[in-house]
Amino acid sequence: KELFKPLCSVQNVVLVLSVVFLMILTVKYFRLNSSEIASWVQAVGSIAAIWGAFTVSNNQVRQQMHQKKEDDKRRAESLFAVVKSAADHVRSLREIFDEKISPQVFRISWSKVIADVMEMSLNSLKQLPAHELGNRDLVVAHTGITGGISNILELCKRFQTVDALIDAECQFLLSELKYKCVFIEKHWHEFEKASAK
């Protein structure tokens, strides 16, 4: 039904009525016999059928293009949401470092909650088809975020496995982790800016 809506417009009805009126005038003026009338009707019908098929085909192409744009938009929004979620988790981790928590509290928080969240973020980022992100800036920013989270996980695993770190080593490791978070946030802002283009 959607395909034939344009065919029932006022302009098309007037056009059809004009063609019928011209055919009636032609028949009366030239005094055509029935076989000549049939030929004219067939010719006009063929032209109308070709025009109708062309119109229907154009409408289908237009609808397919519109559907593709909608699908691309939804896909881009999904990809953006995955990267944003990972960046939000990193921001939360940086806020923990800003509170200057003790290494013992960080170890407990990491093993209970943060490690799983960061692992999920990294896995989600790795599954994104980076070549489909849209442009070079998005790919570079995505790679920076993914690499940064991978580095954070590696540093934290090392932090968890060493039992006896002196305070200076703990503080160095925590400041290194905080630096990684800032690095990821920088890439997130680049990703956000590139997505807005």
C-alpha positions as CSV (number, residue, x, y, z in Angstrom):
1,K,0.0,0.0,0.0
2,E,2.9,2.4,0.8
3,L,4.3,1.9,-2.7
4,F,1.2,3.0,-4.4
5,K,0.4,6.1,-2.3
6,P,2.2,8.5,-4.7
7,L,0.3,7.0,-7.7
8,C,-3.1,8.1,-6.2
9,S,-2.1,11.8,-5.9
10,V,-4.2,14.6,-7.4
11,Q,-1.6,15.2,-10.2
12,N,-1.7,11.6,-11.3
13,V,-5.6,11.5,-11.3
14,V,-5.7,14.7,-13.4
15,L,-3.0,13.2,-15.8
16,V,-5.0,10.0,-16.3
17,L,-8.3,12.0,-16.8
18,S,-6.5,14.2,-19.4
19,V,-5.2,11.2,-21.3
20,V,-8.7,9.6,-21.3
21,F,-10.1,12.9,-22.5
22,L,-7.5,13.2,-25.3
23,M,-8.2,9.6,-26.3
24,I,-12.0,10.3,-26.6
25,L,-11.3,13.4,-28.6
26,T,-8.9,11.5,-30.9
27,V,-11.4,8.7,-31.5
28,K,-14.2,11.2,-32.3
29,Y,-12.0,13.5,-34.5
30,F,-10.2,10.9,-36.5
31,R,-13.1,8.4,-36.6
32,L,-10.9,5.4,-35.6
33,N,-12.3,1.9,-36.0
34,S,-12.2,-0.6,-33.1
35,S,-8.8,-2.1,-33.9
36,E,-7.1,1.3,-34.2
37,I,-8.7,2.3,-30.8
38,A,-7.4,-1.0,-29.3
39,S,-3.9,-0.2,-30.6
40,W,-4.0,3.3,-29.1
41,V,-5.3,2.0,-25.8
42,Q,-2.5,-0.6,-25.8
43,A,0.1,2.0,-26.5
44,V,-1.1,4.3,-23.8
45,G,-1.4,1.4,-21.4
46,S,2.1,0.3,-22.1
47,I,3.5,3.7,-21.4
48,A,1.4,3.9,-18.2
49,A,2.7,0.5,-17.1
50,I,6.3,1.5,-17.7
51,W,5.9,4.8,-15.9
52,G,4.2,3.0,-13.0
53,A,6.9,0.4,-12.8
54,F,9.5,3.1,-12.8
55,T,7.7,5.0,-10.0
56,V,7.4,1.9,-7.9
57,S,11.0,1.0,-8.4
58,N,12.2,4.5,-7.5
59,N,10.1,4.4,-4.3
60,Q,11.6,1.0,-3.3
61,V,15.1,2.3,-3.9
62,R,14.3,5.4,-1.8
63,Q,12.9,3.3,1.0
64,Q,16.0,1.0,0.9
65,M,18.3,4.0,1.1
66,H,16.4,5.4,4.0
67,Q,16.4,2.0,5.8
68,K,20.2,1.7,5.3
69,K,20.7,5.2,6.8
70,E,18.6,4.2,9.8
71,D,20.5,1.0,10.2
72,D,23.9,2.8,9.9
73,K,22.8,5.4,12.5
74,R,21.7,2.7,15.0
75,R,24.9,0.8,14.4
76,A,27.0,3.9,15.0
77,E,25.0,4.7,18.2
78,S,25.7,1.1,19.5
79,L,29.4,1.4,18.8
80,F,29.5,4.8,20.5
81,A,27.7,3.4,23.5
82,V,30.2,0.5,23.9
83,V,33.2,3.0,23.9
84,K,31.4,5.4,26.2
85,S,30.6,2.7,28.7
86,A,34.3,1.7,28.8
87,A,35.4,5.4,29.2
88,D,32.8,5.8,32.0
89,H,34.3,2.8,33.9
90,V,37.8,4.3,33.5
91,R,36.6,7.7,34.8
92,S,35.1,5.9,37.8
93,L,38.5,4.2,38.4
94,R,40.3,7.5,38.2
95,E,37.9,9.0,40.8
96,I,38.9,6.2,43.1
97,F,42.5,7.1,42.7
98,D,41.6,10.8,43.3
99,E,40.3,9.8,46.7
100,K,43.8,8.6,47.6
101,I,42.6,5.3,49.0
102,S,45.2,2.9,50.6
103,P,46.7,0.2,48.5
104,Q,45.0,-2.4,50.6
105,V,41.5,-0.9,50.0
106,F,42.3,-0.7,46.3
107,R,43.3,-4.4,46.2
108,I,40.0,-5.4,47.8
109,S,38.0,-3.1,45.5
110,W,39.8,-4.4,42.5
111,S,39.3,-8.0,43.2
112,K,35.7,-7.7,44.3
113,V,34.3,-5.4,41.5
114,I,36.6,-3.3,39.4
115,A,38.5,-6.2,37.7
116,D,35.3,-7.7,36.3
117,V,34.0,-4.4,35.1
118,M,37.3,-3.5,33.4
119,E,37.6,-7.0,31.8
120,M,34.1,-6.7,30.4
121,S,34.9,-3.2,29.0
122,L,38.1,-4.5,27.4
123,N,36.3,-7.5,25.9
124,S,33.5,-5.3,24.5
125,L,36.0,-2.9,22.9
126,K,38.0,-5.8,21.4
127,Q,34.8,-7.2,19.7
128,L,34.1,-3.8,18.0
129,P,34.9,-3.9,14.3
130,A,37.3,-1.0,14.4
131,H,37.5,-0.7,10.6
132,E,33.7,0.0,10.6
133,L,33.9,2.9,13.1
134,G,33.7,5.5,10.3
135,N,37.0,7.4,10.1
136,R,40.6,7.4,11.1
137,D,40.2,9.5,14.2
138,L,37.6,7.2,15.6
139,V,39.9,4.1,14.9
140,V,42.9,5.8,16.5
141,A,40.9,6.9,19.6
142,H,39.4,3.4,19.9
143,T,42.8,1.8,19.7
144,G,44.1,4.2,22.4
145,I,41.2,3.4,24.8
146,T,41.5,-0.4,24.2
147,G,45.3,-0.3,24.7
148,G,45.0,1.8,27.8
149,I,42.5,-0.5,29.5
150,S,44.7,-3.5,28.6
151,N,47.6,-1.7,30.2
152,I,45.6,-1.0,33.3
153,L,44.5,-4.6,33.6
154,E,48.1,-5.7,33.2
155,L,49.4,-3.3,35.9
156,C,46.6,-4.3,38.3
157,K,47.3,-8.0,37.9
158,R,50.9,-7.3,38.7
159,F,49.8,-5.2,41.7
160,Q,47.6,-8.1,42.9
161,T,50.3,-10.8,42.7
162,V,53.0,-9.0,44.6
163,D,52.3,-9.3,48.4
164,A,55.0,-7.2,49.8
165,L,55.4,-3.8,48.1
166,I,56.9,-1.0,49.9
167,D,54.9,2.3,50.1
168,A,57.0,4.0,47.4
169,E,56.3,1.2,45.0
170,C,52.6,1.2,45.8
171,Q,52.4,4.9,45.3
172,F,54.3,4.7,42.0
173,L,52.0,2.0,40.7
174,L,48.8,3.9,41.8
175,S,50.1,7.1,40.1
176,E,50.9,5.0,37.0
177,L,47.4,3.7,36.9
178,K,46.0,7.2,37.4
179,Y,48.1,8.4,34.4
180,K,46.7,5.6,32.3
181,C,43.2,6.7,33.2
182,V,44.0,10.3,32.1
183,F,45.5,8.9,28.9
184,I,42.3,7.0,28.2
185,E,40.1,10.0,29.0
186,K,42.1,12.0,26.5
187,H,41.4,9.4,23.8
188,W,37.7,9.3,24.8
189,H,37.4,13.1,24.2
190,E,39.0,12.6,20.8
191,F,36.6,9.8,20.1
192,E,33.6,11.9,21.2
193,K,34.8,14.8,19.0
194,A,35.4,12.6,16.0
195,S,31.9,11.0,16.4
196,A,30.2,14.4,16.3
197,K,31.6,15.2,12.8
